[in-house]
Amino acid sequence: MAAFSLHTPLIRLVVGMGGVVLGLLGGPGGVGLAEAAATCDDTCLVRTLPRIFCGSFSWLADPVAQRLVFTFESAKSAGGTVRLAGHGVYAVDAETHVALDATLDPVTLTIEIHEHDPDRGSFTTAGAYRGSLSADLKTIRATWTSTDTSARGSLLLDTNCGPIS
């Protein structure tokens, strides 16, 4: 498996922007994530939700971890939920880029993430991640279930995107 690195401009930009976003939210005079989550409705989450999450995914049948970064470029309030759109980058043998669409319930913090339009044809996108966002808005834990094979996998992402090597 190839190492997850900062060699591509996209990954360097994502990680660099993550520090800026988190600094704005939690810095002096900023809104703390835990405080924001405790009192947030859908429109509040649109303003305070971190946009960059890093971590790993592994199939339950093959526990080799795949490193990844999910970046949500847009967040919109829609009928009491938050709709997110962005992209993901998986680092396995080579980088694979996918588009992301997600729905977040501001009351329960449940999240459903769908992937589409991978830049590599063999990448599985038939299915969805279903899980939850932590109360402090820093961690996503979810399970991928494929709709065509019922294969399952585990996703763990957080906002601690410091140096990735």
C-alpha positions as CSV (number, residue, x, y, z in Angstrom):
1,M,0.0,0.0,0.0
2,A,1.3,3.4,-0.9
3,A,2.0,5.9,1.9
4,F,-0.5,8.8,2.4
5,S,1.5,11.9,1.6
6,L,1.3,15.6,1.1
7,H,2.9,15.5,-2.3
8,T,-0.2,16.4,-4.4
9,P,-1.3,20.1,-4.4
10,L,-4.8,19.0,-3.5
11,I,-3.8,17.3,-0.3
12,R,-1.5,20.2,0.7
13,L,-4.4,22.6,0.1
14,V,-6.9,20.5,2.1
15,V,-4.6,20.1,5.1
16,G,-3.5,23.8,5.0
17,M,-7.1,25.0,4.8
18,G,-8.1,22.7,7.7
19,G,-5.8,24.6,10.1
20,V,-7.3,27.9,9.0
21,V,-10.9,26.7,9.4
22,L,-10.3,25.2,12.8
23,G,-8.3,28.3,13.9
24,L,-11.2,30.5,13.0
25,L,-13.7,28.4,14.9
26,G,-11.8,27.8,18.0
27,G,-9.3,30.7,18.2
28,P,-9.4,33.6,20.6
29,G,-12.8,35.3,20.3
30,G,-14.1,32.4,18.1
31,V,-16.9,30.0,18.8
32,G,-15.7,26.8,20.5
33,L,-16.9,23.7,18.7
34,A,-18.3,22.1,21.8
35,E,-20.3,25.3,22.7
36,A,-21.5,25.6,19.1
37,A,-22.7,22.0,18.9
38,A,-24.6,22.3,22.2
39,T,-26.8,25.2,20.9
40,C,-26.8,24.6,17.1
41,D,-29.7,24.2,14.8
42,D,-29.2,23.6,11.0
43,T,-28.3,27.2,10.2
44,C,-25.8,27.4,13.0
45,L,-24.2,24.1,11.9
46,V,-23.8,25.6,8.4
47,R,-21.6,28.3,9.9
48,T,-19.7,26.3,12.5
49,L,-19.2,22.8,11.1
50,P,-15.5,22.0,10.3
51,R,-15.1,21.4,6.6
52,I,-12.1,19.1,6.6
53,F,-11.9,15.6,8.1
54,C,-9.0,13.2,7.9
55,G,-8.7,9.5,8.9
56,S,-9.1,6.0,7.7
57,F,-11.5,3.5,6.2
58,S,-11.2,-0.3,6.2
59,W,-13.4,-3.0,4.9
60,L,-14.6,-5.4,7.6
61,A,-13.4,-8.4,5.5
62,D,-10.0,-6.7,4.9
63,P,-8.8,-4.6,7.9
64,V,-6.0,-2.8,5.9
65,A,-6.6,0.9,6.6
66,Q,-7.0,3.3,3.7
67,R,-6.0,6.9,4.6
68,L,-8.3,9.6,3.4
69,V,-9.4,13.2,3.5
70,F,-13.0,14.4,3.2
71,T,-13.5,18.1,2.4
72,F,-16.9,19.7,2.4
73,E,-16.8,22.8,0.3
74,S,-20.4,23.8,0.7
75,A,-23.0,23.4,3.5
76,K,-26.6,24.5,3.2
77,S,-29.6,24.5,5.4
78,A,-32.4,22.4,3.8
79,G,-35.7,21.7,5.6
80,G,-34.2,21.3,9.0
81,T,-31.1,19.3,7.9
82,V,-27.7,20.3,6.7
83,R,-26.7,19.3,3.1
84,L,-23.0,19.1,2.5
85,A,-21.1,18.7,-0.8
86,G,-17.5,18.2,-1.4
87,H,-14.8,15.7,-2.4
88,G,-12.8,12.9,-0.9
89,V,-9.3,11.7,-1.5
90,Y,-8.3,8.1,-0.7
91,A,-4.7,7.1,-0.6
92,V,-4.5,3.3,-1.3
93,D,-2.1,2.2,-4.1
94,A,-2.7,5.5,-5.8
95,E,-4.9,8.5,-5.0
96,T,-8.6,8.2,-5.8
97,H,-10.8,11.3,-5.9
98,V,-14.5,11.1,-5.4
99,A,-17.3,13.6,-5.2
100,L,-19.3,13.6,-1.9
101,D,-22.9,14.5,-0.9
102,A,-24.0,14.3,2.7
103,T,-27.0,15.0,4.9
104,L,-26.6,15.8,8.6
105,D,-29.4,15.9,11.1
106,P,-28.6,18.8,13.5
107,V,-30.6,17.3,16.4
108,T,-29.3,13.7,16.4
109,L,-26.0,14.5,14.6
110,T,-26.5,11.5,12.4
111,I,-24.8,11.7,9.0
112,E,-25.2,9.9,5.7
113,I,-22.5,10.3,3.1
114,H,-22.7,9.2,-0.5
115,E,-19.8,9.1,-2.9
116,H,-19.9,9.4,-6.7
117,D,-17.9,10.1,-9.8
118,P,-14.6,8.4,-8.8
119,D,-11.6,9.2,-11.0
120,R,-10.7,5.4,-11.0
121,G,-13.2,3.0,-12.6
122,S,-12.7,0.2,-10.1
123,F,-13.6,2.3,-7.1
124,T,-16.8,1.2,-5.3
125,T,-19.4,4.0,-4.9
126,A,-22.6,1.9,-4.7
127,G,-23.6,2.4,-1.1
128,A,-23.4,4.9,1.7
129,Y,-21.7,5.8,4.9
130,R,-24.2,6.0,7.8
131,G,-23.1,7.1,11.3
132,S,-22.7,10.1,13.5
133,L,-20.9,13.3,14.1
134,S,-19.6,13.7,17.7
135,A,-21.1,16.4,19.9
136,D,-18.0,18.5,19.7
137,L,-18.2,18.4,15.8
138,K,-14.7,16.9,15.6
139,T,-15.2,13.2,14.8
140,I,-17.3,11.2,12.2
141,R,-17.8,7.5,12.9
142,A,-19.7,5.7,10.2
143,T,-20.2,2.3,8.6
144,W,-20.2,1.9,4.8
145,T,-22.7,-0.6,3.4
146,S,-22.5,-1.5,-0.3
147,T,-25.9,-1.7,-2.0
148,D,-24.8,-4.2,-4.5
149,T,-22.8,-6.7,-2.3
150,S,-23.8,-5.7,1.2
151,A,-20.0,-5.5,2.0
152,R,-19.4,-3.3,5.0
153,G,-16.5,-1.1,6.2
154,S,-15.7,1.2,9.0
155,L,-14.9,4.9,8.7
156,L,-13.2,7.1,11.3
157,L,-12.5,10.7,10.6
158,D,-11.5,13.7,12.7
159,T,-10.5,17.3,12.3
160,N,-7.0,16.7,13.5
161,C,-5.4,16.8,10.1
162,G,-2.0,17.9,11.2
163,P,1.0,16.6,9.3
164,I,0.1,13.5,7.3
165,S,2.9,11.3,6.2
